[in-house]
């Protein structure tokens, strides 16, 4: 078959093949059973190139798609979705912080427009959309989104209701003090740098990270074939865990959980997950935490009370939570739930009012936890990049180990950088002191020699002086004994005349001694791992002292509690039991009047409509609506519209199709059995509990075929069943010949040559078969031997006086 063009310079053949599985590392890309071309042909150059004409290169499509897709997957995993375990940042966040540092937006400095910041990030380091950069920066400034904000915002940066931040031209930002801790040491060769996207600048590969930021602020992201979701934690507890791990590198996971008992969400709340589940989650890196809103009961006096919610679960938008609660009130799913009101200002304050003051507040909140986002389940998936290269689902211990290893590398690099600086300074100081010891000769050379630099370097200087150096092991070796190096010579030539005073010489010697002492300490530090971990512990203690529990924002916000079992409260216990009269018209308009209306009470209906069903019930009753389509729907007596108007269409309450009619309305009584039959003459016995539907869509109980409809649904009374067809033939047979089923088509009740079933009823054979005549009188036929027969037979003509509409009642 001829090929077809799919792109400017790509042609794919229509010979189809099949790609099985392409697996890369921990990424599974499922391309099985995908009918794709067998090979692809592409051009190496564009056809518009006059110098190098295009060349056609063919390669197997399996390899072409695999290479390109895996390249895309790798880019998504490494540079977009997964955070680095060392500093807990994604590239966009790292670049935002570094760009703000380059703009000198320190915590004590001024603010800059967010548009300027996002523009610099996009132009210098992150060549993506400015809105994506601004959204990432805005999230770092939201104290309800991150536990320890890295950006301090000025202006509208969004709120917990879910409102978006203002445009970047209206807001300003600067770094926070804790963000500076993440970047402490960038000027001291603490980390590697790499060229930016166009090679004009350099950016850090990873931040030095003075604390375990990955766990402190958490992270979430979706890559190709993998995802991550890490909750925020308390920094004070994390540092305690790090120090415990330094003291005992083989510490058990359960011992770490004693230091880090669980997440610490910025919005607070109460974790009700069992301790064993939390330990398993931290040990495996996967799990979930049940998080509830924090609430209390506020006494209003005179037996009145209300529930006040002061903290809502993490990542739940307050406005949508209120909408969901209002929906529960509207559909009356929780009848004891009366009203919800938002009184929030700077803090969250939601008021929940019960419908009945006698209800137990714990029971009400338990039902709200089950039916709304007042309780959520936060998933844990600690999938991170180890050393910035390997994606792995890590345990709590592995994440802390990755941070501590990075912390040690940073400390060693900073110490070595400081030692190099000290060596350079000591070399300069040696030259200065040599110059002071031979000051006259130095001045003479500078004054009279045409080329003082080579002359100073050739001179063999005398070092005899009471304050001359006695320990030369710490000084950089020179070209010869008593000679100056090039660095020393340049420093002497650049020295100011005012530095030649006697006091300066004493200061130089004091500085030299202090630097030599510091260098000795650094030398010991670099050679002794115990001193290294001791220094790291000290640094972590300093961070803990500044940003731990002593800081006003550092105390734990999320607490722990036992969940307790939420008992299934009977529906009857949630509403007041009151008598009602249910009225449903022929066109399906239903309403409930208060009280039990007397028989024969007239009700008003819309023009062209008339009454069909009217019976006594109670607000606690479930009313079963039997549809002609074989589906059974459940209406709650307390949820029916009031009887002052004409009611509401029942099709607005349940999903009854327009082509289906209401066959019957019955009150559900637990434990009884119902006779269910179709117009085809098929039926069975169904337990009433199997007809209760939990959703608006109802429950399919009777299976219908062709044009059949539901004809009968009646409670079973007695031991026999009587069936009458449209041909006026009556059949009576024992009830035990019918099977009991939860749903289905049933079995044949009566045989018809034409027509179908008209009505059916159950009765006690010894009492006879009764029906009502046109005058409303009840007639009974005691002798039924003529109509008694086996099930599924034709039957005999109805007794004398049987109603012409072929109905028993």
C-alpha positions in Angstrom: 0.0 0.0 0.0 1.2 3.5 -0.6 2.7 5.6 2.2 1.0 8.7 3.6 2.5 11.9 5.0 2.2 12.6 8.8 4.5 15.6 9.2 6.6 18.1 7.2 9.5 15.7 6.8 8.1 12.3 7.9 6.5 9.5 5.9 5.2 6.3 7.5 4.3 3.2 5.6 0.9 1.5 6.1 2.4 -2.0 6.6 1.3 -2.6 10.2 3.2 -4.4 12.9 2.9 -4.6 16.6 5.0 -3.1 19.5 5.1 -5.3 22.6 6.7 -3.8 25.8 9.3 -1.1 26.3 10.6 -1.0 29.8 13.1 1.5 31.1 14.3 1.3 34.7 11.3 1.6 36.9 9.2 3.1 34.1 6.8 0.9 32.3 5.5 2.2 29.0 2.7 -0.1 27.8 2.4 -0.1 24.1 1.0 -3.6 23.7 -1.5 -4.4 21.0 -1.1 -1.1 19.4 -1.4 -1.5 15.6 1.4 0.7 14.3 3.5 0.9 11.0 6.4 -1.4 10.7 9.0 1.2 10.0 9.5 5.0 9.6 11.4 7.0 7.1 12.5 10.6 7.9 14.8 13.2 6.3 18.0 14.3 7.9 17.7 17.8 6.4 14.8 20.0 5.3 14.0 20.1 1.6 14.7 23.8 1.5 18.4 23.4 2.2 20.1 24.2 -1.2 23.6 23.1 0.0 22.9 19.8 1.6 20.1 17.9 -0.1 17.9 15.8 2.2 18.8 12.2 2.9 16.2 9.5 3.5 17.0 7.5 6.6 14.9 4.4 7.6 14.8 2.8 11.0 12.5 0.3 12.7 9.5 2.1 14.2 9.9 0.1 17.4 13.3 1.7 18.0 12.2 5.2 16.7 9.2 5.4 19.1 11.1 3.8 21.9 14.0 6.1 21.8 11.9 9.3 21.4 9.4 8.3 24.1 12.0 7.3 26.6 13.8 10.6 26.0 10.6 12.4 26.8 10.0 10.2 29.8 13.5 10.8 31.1 13.1 14.6 30.7 9.8 14.6 32.5 11.1 12.5 35.4 14.4 14.2 35.9 13.7 17.8 35.1 10.0 18.3 35.9 8.0 16.0 38.1 10.3 14.3 40.8 12.1 16.3 43.5 15.8 15.7 44.4 16.2 13.9 47.7 19.1 16.1 48.6 17.4 19.5 48.6 13.8 18.5 48.1 13.4 20.9 45.1 12.3 20.5 41.5 14.3 22.4 38.9 11.7 25.2 38.6 11.8 25.9 42.3 15.5 25.7 42.5 15.8 28.2 39.6 13.3 30.6 41.2 15.2 30.7 44.5 18.6 31.1 42.7 17.3 33.9 40.5 15.8 35.7 43.5 19.2 35.4 45.2 20.9 36.8 42.2 18.5 39.7 42.4 19.5 40.2 46.0 16.0 39.8 47.4 17.1 39.0 50.9 14.6 38.8 53.8 15.8 42.1 55.1 15.8 43.8 51.7 13.1 45.2 49.6 10.5 43.5 47.5 10.5 43.2 43.7 7.7 42.8 41.2 6.8 39.1 40.6 6.8 39.8 36.9 10.5 40.8 37.1 11.3 37.7 39.0 9.5 35.3 36.7 10.9 37.1 33.7 14.5 36.7 35.0 13.9 33.0 35.7 12.4 32.4 32.3 15.1 34.4 30.4 18.1 33.1 32.3 17.4 29.6 33.6 14.0 28.1 32.9 12.8 28.6 29.2 9.2 27.7 29.9 5.9 29.7 30.3 6.0 32.6 32.6 2.6 31.6 34.1 4.0 28.2 35.1 6.9 29.9 36.8 4.7 32.4 38.5 2.3 29.8 39.7 5.2 27.8 41.2 6.6 30.9 42.9 3.2 31.8 44.2 2.8 28.4 45.8 6.1 28.8 47.6 4.6 31.9 49.2 1.3 30.3 50.3 1.4 29.5 54.0 -1.6 27.2 53.6 0.1 25.2 50.8 3.7 24.8 52.2 4.7 24.3 55.8 7.7 26.6 55.6 7.2 29.2 52.9 10.4 30.0 50.9 9.0 33.2 49.4 7.5 36.1 51.3 4.7 37.6 49.2 3.3 41.1 49.2 -0.1 41.3 47.6 -2.8 38.8 46.7 -1.1 35.3 46.5 -4.4 33.4 46.6 -6.2 32.0 49.6 -7.5 28.8 51.2 -10.8 29.2 49.4 -9.1 28.3 46.1 -8.9 31.8 44.6 -6.0 32.3 42.3 -3.2 34.8 42.9 -3.4 38.2 41.3 -1.4 38.8 38.1 2.3 39.0 38.5 2.4 42.7 37.7 0.4 43.4 40.9 2.4 41.3 43.4 5.8 41.5 44.9 8.1 39.0 46.6 11.4 38.4 48.3 13.1 35.4 50.0 12.4 34.2 53.5 15.1 33.5 56.1 14.6 29.8 55.8 15.1 29.9 52.1 18.5 31.5 52.7 19.4 28.5 54.8 18.7 26.3 51.7 21.2 28.3 49.7 23.8 28.9 52.4 27.2 28.1 51.0 26.7 28.7 47.3 29.6 31.1 47.3 31.8 28.6 49.1 31.9 25.9 46.4 29.4 23.8 48.3 27.8 22.3 45.2 28.5 21.9 41.5 27.3 24.3 38.9 26.3 23.6 35.3 25.6 25.9 32.3 22.1 27.2 31.8 20.0 26.3 28.8 21.9 28.6 26.4 25.3 28.4 27.9 25.6 32.1 28.9 25.2 31.6 32.6 25.7 29.0 35.3 23.2 27.5 37.8 23.6 25.2 40.8 22.9 21.5 40.2 21.5 21.2 43.7 21.1 23.5 46.7 23.4 23.1 49.8 20.2 22.6 51.9 20.9 23.1 55.6 17.9 21.0 56.6 15.9 18.1 55.1 13.6 20.3 53.0 12.1 17.4 51.0 10.3 16.1 54.1 9.8 19.6 55.7 7.8 21.0 52.8 6.8 17.9 51.0 6.3 17.6 47.2 3.9 16.2 44.6 4.2 15.5 40.9 3.2 13.2 38.1 5.8 11.9 35.6 5.7 9.2 32.9 5.0 5.9 34.6 5.5 7.2 38.1 4.4 9.8 40.5 5.3 11.3 43.9 3.3 12.6 46.8 5.2 13.5 50.0 3.4 15.3 52.9 5.1 18.1 54.8 6.6 17.4 58.3 7.7 19.3 61.3 11.3 20.6 61.0 12.1 20.2 64.7 11.1 16.5 64.6 13.0 15.9 61.4 16.3 17.3 62.9 15.8 15.1 66.0 15.5 12.1 63.6 18.6 13.2 61.7 20.6 13.5 64.9 19.4 10.1 66.1 20.5 8.6 62.8 23.9 10.2 63.1 24.3 8.7 66.6 23.1 5.3 65.4 23.4 4.8 61.6 21.6 1.4 61.9 18.6 2.8 63.7 15.4 0.9 63.1 12.5 2.4 61.1 10.2 2.2 64.1 12.7 4.1 66.2 12.7 6.9 63.7 8.9 7.1 63.8 9.2 7.9 67.5 11.0 11.1 66.4 8.8 11.7 63.4 5.3 10.5 64.4 3.6 11.7 61.2 3.1 14.6 58.8 2.6 18.2 60.0 0.3 19.9 57.6 0.3 23.7 57.3 -3.5 23.8 57.7 -3.4 21.7 60.9 -6.1 19.1 61.4 -6.1 15.8 63.2 -4.5 12.6 62.0 -6.6 9.6 62.9 -4.5 6.9 61.2 -3.4 4.0 63.5 0.2 4.1 64.6 0.9 0.7 62.9 -0.2 2.0 59.5 2.0 5.1 59.9 5.0 2.9 60.7 4.4 0.7 57.7 4.0 3.7 55.4 7.3 5.2 56.5 9.1 1.8 56.3 7.9 1.1 52.7 7.5 4.6 51.4 3.9 4.0 50.4 0.8 4.4 52.4 -1.9 6.9 53.4 -3.0 9.1 56.3 -6.5 9.8 57.4 -6.8 13.5 58.1 -9.8 15.2 59.8 -10.8 18.7 60.4 -10.4 20.1 63.9 -13.7 21.0 65.6 -15.3 21.8 68.9 -18.7 22.3 70.4 -19.7 25.9 71.2 -22.4 26.2 73.9 -25.0 28.9 73.1 -26.9 28.6 76.3 -30.4 27.3 77.0 -29.6 23.9 75.6 -28.5 25.4 72.2 -25.1 24.5 70.7 -23.2 24.6 67.4 -20.1 23.0 66.0 -17.2 25.3 65.1 -14.6 24.0 62.6 -11.3 25.8 63.0 -9.0 23.8 60.8 -9.8 21.9 57.6 -7.8 19.1 55.9 -4.7 19.9 53.8 -5.4 20.8 50.1 -9.1 21.1 50.6 -10.6 24.3 49.3 -12.8 25.9 51.8 -15.3 27.2 49.3 -15.8 23.8 47.7 -16.1 22.2 51.1 -18.9 24.5 52.0 -20.6 23.8 48.6 -20.4 20.0 49.4 -21.9 20.6 52.8 -24.7 22.7 51.4 -25.4 19.9 48.9 -25.8 17.4 51.7 -28.4 19.8 53.2 -30.2 20.2 49.9 -30.5 16.5 49.2 -31.2 15.8 52.8 -28.7 12.9 52.9 -28.0 13.7 56.6 -31.4 14.8 58.0 -29.9 15.8 61.4 -27.6 18.3 59.6 -29.4 21.7 59.6 -27.1 24.5 58.3 -23.6 25.5 57.5 -22.2 29.0 57.8 -18.8 30.5 57.0 -17.6 33.1 59.5 -14.0 33.0 58.5 -11.8 36.1 58.5 -8.0 35.5 58.7 -8.6 32.2 60.5 -10.9 29.4 59.4 -14.3 29.4 61.3 -17.1 27.2 59.9 -20.3 27.0 61.8 -22.3 23.7 61.6 -25.8 23.7 63.1 -27.8 20.6 63.8 -31.4 20.3 62.8 -32.3 18.8 66.2 -30.5 19.9 69.3 -30.9 16.6 71.0 -28.6 14.9 68.5 -25.1 13.8 69.7 -22.4 16.1 68.2 -20.0 13.2 67.7 -22.6 11.3 65.7 -23.3 14.3 63.5 -19.6 14.9 62.8 -19.0 11.2 62.2 -21.6 11.3 59.4 -20.1 14.5 58.0 -16.6 12.9 58.0 -18.0 10.0 56.0 -19.9 12.1 53.4 -17.7 15.2 52.9 -14.1 16.4 52.7 -14.0 17.2 56.4 -12.0 13.9 56.4 -9.6 13.1 53.5 -7.1 10.4 52.9 -3.7 11.8 52.0 -1.6 9.3 50.0 2.1 8.9 50.7 4.4 7.9 47.8 8.0 8.9 48.6 9.3 8.6 45.0 12.4 10.8 44.7 15.6 11.2 42.7 18.5 9.7 44.6 21.7 11.8 43.9 19.6 13.6 41.3 19.8 10.6 38.9 17.9 7.5 40.2 14.2 7.5 40.8 13.3 5.4 43.7 10.5 4.9 46.2 12.3 5.5 49.5 11.6 4.8 53.1 11.9 7.6 55.7 15.3 6.2 56.7 16.6 6.3 53.1 15.4 9.9 52.5 17.2 11.1 55.7 20.3 9.1 54.7 20.3 10.8 51.3 20.0 14.2 53.0 22.8 13.5 55.5 25.1 12.2 52.9 24.5 15.4 50.9 25.0 17.5 54.0 28.4 15.8 54.6 29.5 16.4 51.1 28.5 20.1 51.3 30.3 20.4 54.6 33.5 18.9 53.2 33.5 21.0 50.2 32.9 24.2 52.2 35.7 23.2 54.6 38.1 22.6 51.7 37.1 25.8 50.1 37.8 27.6 53.4 41.1 25.9 53.7 42.1 27.0 50.2 41.2 30.6 51.2 43.2 30.3 54.4 46.2 28.9 52.5 46.0 31.8 50.0 45.7 34.4 52.8 48.6 32.8 54.8 50.8 33.0 51.7 50.0 36.7 51.4 50.6 37.2 55.1 54.0 35.6 54.8 54.9 38.0 52.1 53.6 41.0 54.2 55.6 39.9 57.2 58.7 39.3 55.1 58.3 42.8 53.7 58.0 44.3 57.3 61.2 42.4 58.3 63.0 43.9 55.3 61.1 47.1 54.9 64.1 49.4 53.9 65.2 47.0 51.2 61.7 46.6 49.8 61.2 50.4 49.6 64.6 50.8 48.0 63.8 48.2 45.2 60.3 49.7 44.6 61.8 53.2 44.4 64.8 52.7 42.2 64.4 49.5 40.3 62.8 49.8 36.8 61.1 46.4 37.2 60.4 46.0 40.9 58.4 42.7 40.6 61.2 40.5 39.2 63.7 42.2 41.5 61.5 41.4 44.6 61.1 37.8 43.5 64.9 37.4 42.9 65.9 38.8 46.3 67.0 36.4 49.0 65.2 38.0 52.0 66.3 37.7 55.6 63.8 36.2 58.0 65.6 36.9 61.2 63.3 38.7 63.6 62.0 38.1 67.1 58.5 37.8 65.6 59.6 35.8 62.6 57.6 32.6 61.8 58.7 29.5 63.6 56.3 27.0 62.1 56.5 27.1 58.3 54.7 23.8 57.7 51.4 25.8 57.3 52.8 28.1 54.7 52.7 27.6 50.9 56.1 26.5 49.7 58.1 29.2 47.9 60.4 29.1 45.0 63.5 29.1 47.4 64.4 29.8 50.9 63.8 33.4 51.6 62.2 34.2 48.2 58.8 35.7 47.5 56.2 34.1 45.3 54.3 35.9 42.6 51.2 36.1 44.7 53.2 37.6 47.6 55.0 40.1 45.3 51.7 41.3 43.8 50.3 41.8 47.3 53.3 43.8 48.4 53.3 46.0 45.4 49.5 46.7 45.9 50.0 47.4 49.6 49.1 51.0 50.7 51.7 53.2 52.3 49.5 53.6 55.4 49.8 49.9 56.0 53.6 50.3 56.8 53.0 51.4 60.3 54.2 49.3 63.2 50.6 48.4 64.5 49.8 46.8 61.1 52.7 44.3 61.5 51.3 43.2 64.9 47.8 42.8 63.4 49.2 40.7 60.5 51.0 38.4 63.0 47.8 38.0 65.1 45.7 37.3 61.9 48.3 34.7 60.8 48.2 32.9 64.2 44.4 32.8 64.1 44.3 31.5 60.6 46.9 28.9 61.4 44.7 27.7 64.3 41.6 27.6 62.2 43.4 25.7 59.4 44.6 23.1 61.9 41.0 22.6 63.0 39.9 22.3 59.4 42.7 19.8 58.7 41.5 17.7 61.6 37.9 18.0 60.5 38.7 16.7 57.0 40.6 13.8 58.3 38.2 12.6 61.1 34.6 11.4 60.2 33.6 11.7 63.8 34.4 15.4 63.9 32.5 15.8 60.6 29.3 14.3 62.0 29.8 16.3 65.2 30.0 19.5 63.1 26.9 18.4 61.1 25.0 17.8 64.4 26.0 21.3 65.6 24.8 22.9 62.4 21.5 21.0 62.6 21.1 22.2 66.2 21.6 25.7 65.1 18.9 25.4 62.5 16.6 23.7 65.0 17.1 26.5 67.5 16.2 29.1 64.9 13.3 27.4 63.1 12.2 24.7 65.6 9.7 24.8 68.4 11.1 28.0 69.8 10.0 29.8 66.6 6.4 31.0 66.6 5.7 29.1 63.3 7.7 26.1 64.1 5.5 24.3 66.6 3.5 21.3 65.4 0.1 22.1 64.0 -1.3 18.7 63.2 -2.1 16.5 66.1 -3.0 12.8 66.5 -6.1 11.1 67.8 -7.9 7.8 67.7 -10.5 7.7 64.9 -13.1 5.7 66.7 -15.7 3.8 64.8 -18.5 5.7 63.2 -21.6 3.7 63.8 -24.2 3.4 61.1 -27.0 5.4 62.6 -30.5 4.1 61.6 -32.3 6.5 59.4 -35.2 6.6 61.8 -33.0 8.0 64.6 -31.9 10.9 62.5 -35.2 12.6 61.9 -38.4 13.3 63.8 -41.1 10.8 63.4 -44.2 12.6 62.2 -47.3 11.4 60.3 -47.7 12.4 56.7 -50.1 11.8 53.9 -48.4 10.9 50.6 -50.2 12.2 47.5 -49.1 11.4 43.9 -50.9 12.5 40.8 -51.4 10.6 37.6 -48.7 12.8 35.9 -46.2 12.0 38.6 -46.4 15.1 40.9 -45.8 14.0 44.5 -46.1 15.8 47.8 -46.5 15.0 51.5 -49.1 16.7 53.7 -48.6 16.9 57.4 -50.8 14.5 59.4 -52.9 11.6 58.4 -55.7 13.1 56.2 -59.1 11.5 56.5 -60.2 9.2 53.7 -62.0 10.9 50.9 -60.2 14.2 51.6 -59.9 16.1 48.3 -56.6 17.4 47.0 -55.9 20.0 44.4 -54.0 19.1 41.2 -52.8 20.9 38.2 -55.1 21.4 35.2 -55.5 18.2 33.3 -54.1 16.1 36.1 -55.8 14.0 38.7 -55.0 11.9 41.8 -53.7 8.4 41.6 -52.0 7.4 44.9 -52.9 8.6 48.4 -51.9 6.8 51.6 -50.8 7.4 55.1 -47.1 7.2 56.0 -44.5 8.7 58.4 -41.5 10.9 57.8 -39.2 7.9 58.7 -40.6 5.6 56.0 -38.9 4.6 52.8 -41.4 4.7 50.0 -40.7 2.3 47.1 -41.6 3.6 43.6 -42.2 0.7 41.2 -41.4 1.7 37.7 -43.0 0.1 34.6 -39.4 -0.5 33.4 -38.7 -3.0 36.2 -36.6 -0.7 38.3 -37.4 0.1 41.9 -36.6 3.5 43.3 -36.5 4.7 46.9 -38.0 7.9 48.2 -37.6 9.2 51.8 -40.7 10.4 53.5 -38.8 13.2 55.1 -37.5 14.4 51.8 -40.8 14.7 50.0 -41.9 18.3 49.2 -44.5 19.9 51.4 -48.2 19.7 50.8 -49.0 23.4 50.5 -48.4 23.5 46.7 -48.8 21.0 44.0 -45.6 19.2 44.9 -42.7 18.4 42.6 -42.3 16.0 39.7 -41.0 12.7 41.0 -38.7 12.4 38.0 -36.6 15.3 39.6 -36.0 13.1 42.6 -35.2 9.8 40.9 -34.0 8.9 37.4 -37.2 7.5 36.1 -37.1 7.6 32.3 -39.7 9.6 30.4 -41.0 6.5 28.7 -41.6 4.7 32.0 -44.7 5.0 34.2 -45.3 4.6 37.9 -46.7 1.1 38.4 -47.1 1.4 42.2 -46.1 3.3 45.3 -45.7 1.1 48.5 -44.2 1.7 51.9 -41.1 -0.4 52.6 -41.5 -2.8 55.5 -38.4 -4.7 56.3 -38.6 -8.5 56.4 -41.8 -9.0 54.3 -41.9 -10.5 50.8 -43.4 -9.1 47.6 -45.0 -10.6 44.6 -43.4 -9.1 41.5 -44.8 -9.9 38.0 -44.7 -8.5 34.5 -47.3 -8.2 31.8 -45.8 -11.2 30.0 -47.0 -13.3 32.9 -43.6 -13.9 34.5 -43.0 -13.3 38.2 -41.3 -14.4 41.4 -41.2 -13.7 45.1 -38.8 -10.9 46.1 -37.7 -9.9 49.6 -38.6 -6.3 50.3 -35.1 -5.5 51.5 -33.8 -6.3 48.0 -35.9 -3.6 46.5 -34.3 -0.7 48.4 -32.1 1.4 46.1 -29.3 3.6 47.4 -29.0 5.9 44.4 -31.2 8.0 42.2 -30.8 5.5 39.3 -32.8 2.9 41.3 -32.3 -0.9 41.3 -33.2 -3.3 38.5 -35.3 -6.0 40.1 -37.6 -7.3 37.4 -35.9 -8.2 34.1 -38.2 -7.3 31.1 -38.0 -8.4 27.5 -39.6 -6.9 24.4 -42.4 -4.6 25.2 -43.2 -6.1 28.6 -43.9 -3.8 31.6 -44.1 -4.2 35.4 -47.7 -5.2 36.2 -47.8 -6.2 39.8 -45.9 -5.5 43.0 -47.8 -6.5 46.1 -47.1 -7.7 49.7 -47.6 -11.5 50.0 -50.4 -12.6 52.4 -51.6 -16.2 52.6 -50.6 -19.4 50.9 -52.0 -19.2 47.4 -51.8 -16.9 44.4 -54.5 -15.9 42.0 -53.7 -14.6 38.5 -56.0 -13.1 35.9 -55.1 -12.4 32.3 -56.4 -9.9 29.9 -58.6 -12.8 28.5 -60.4 -12.8 31.9 -59.2 -16.3 32.7 -58.3 -16.9 36.3 -55.7 -19.3 37.6 -55.1 -20.2 41.3 -52.1 -22.2 42.4 -50.0 -22.7 45.6 -47.6 -19.9 46.5 -44.7 -22.4 47.1 -44.6 -23.0 43.3 -43.0 -19.6 42.9 -39.2 -19.2 43.5 -37.8 -16.5 45.8 -35.3 -14.3 44.0 -33.5 -11.0 44.5 -33.8 -10.0 40.9 -34.5 -11.6 37.5 -37.2 -12.5 35.0 -39.0 -15.1 37.2 -41.1 -18.0 36.1 -44.3 -18.3 34.1 -47.4 -17.7 36.2 -50.1 -18.2 33.5 -50.1 -19.3 29.9 -51.7 -17.0 27.3 -52.4 -17.5 23.6 -52.8 -13.8 23.2 -52.7 -10.8 25.5 -50.9 -10.9 28.8 -51.2 -10.7 32.6 -53.7 -8.2 34.0 -53.5 -8.6 37.7 -52.3 -11.0 40.5 -52.9 -11.2 44.2 -52.1 -13.5 47.1 -54.6 -14.9 49.7 -55.4 -17.6 52.2 -57.2 -20.5 50.4 -59.4 -21.3 53.4 -60.7 -17.7 53.4 -61.6 -17.7 49.7 -60.7 -15.2 47.0 -62.1 -11.7 47.4 -62.5 -8.7 45.1 -64.5 -5.5 44.9 -67.4 -5.1 42.6 -68.2 -1.8 40.7 -70.3 -0.7 43.7 -67.4 -0.9 46.1 -68.7 -4.0 47.9 -66.4 -6.9 48.7 -67.3 -10.2 47.2 -65.7 -13.5 48.1 -65.6 -16.8 46.2 -65.0 -19.6 48.8 -65.1 -22.5 46.4 -62.1 -22.3 44.1 -61.7 -26.0 43.0 -62.7 -25.0 39.5 -59.7 -22.6 39.1 -57.1 -24.5 41.1 -54.4 -25.9 38.8 -50.7 -26.1 38.2 -48.6 -23.0 37.7 -48.2 -21.9 34.0 -51.6 -23.3 32.9 -54.2 -21.3 31.1 -56.9 -21.2 33.9 -60.7 -20.8 33.5 -63.0 -17.9 33.0 -63.5 -15.6 35.9 -66.3 -16.2 38.4 -69.6 -14.5 38.0 -69.5 -10.9 39.2 -65.7 -10.4 38.6 -64.9 -6.8 37.7 -64.8 -5.9 34.0 -61.4 -4.2 34.4 -59.9 -7.6 35.4 -58.5 -6.2 38.7 -58.8 -7.9 42.1 -58.8 -4.5 43.9 
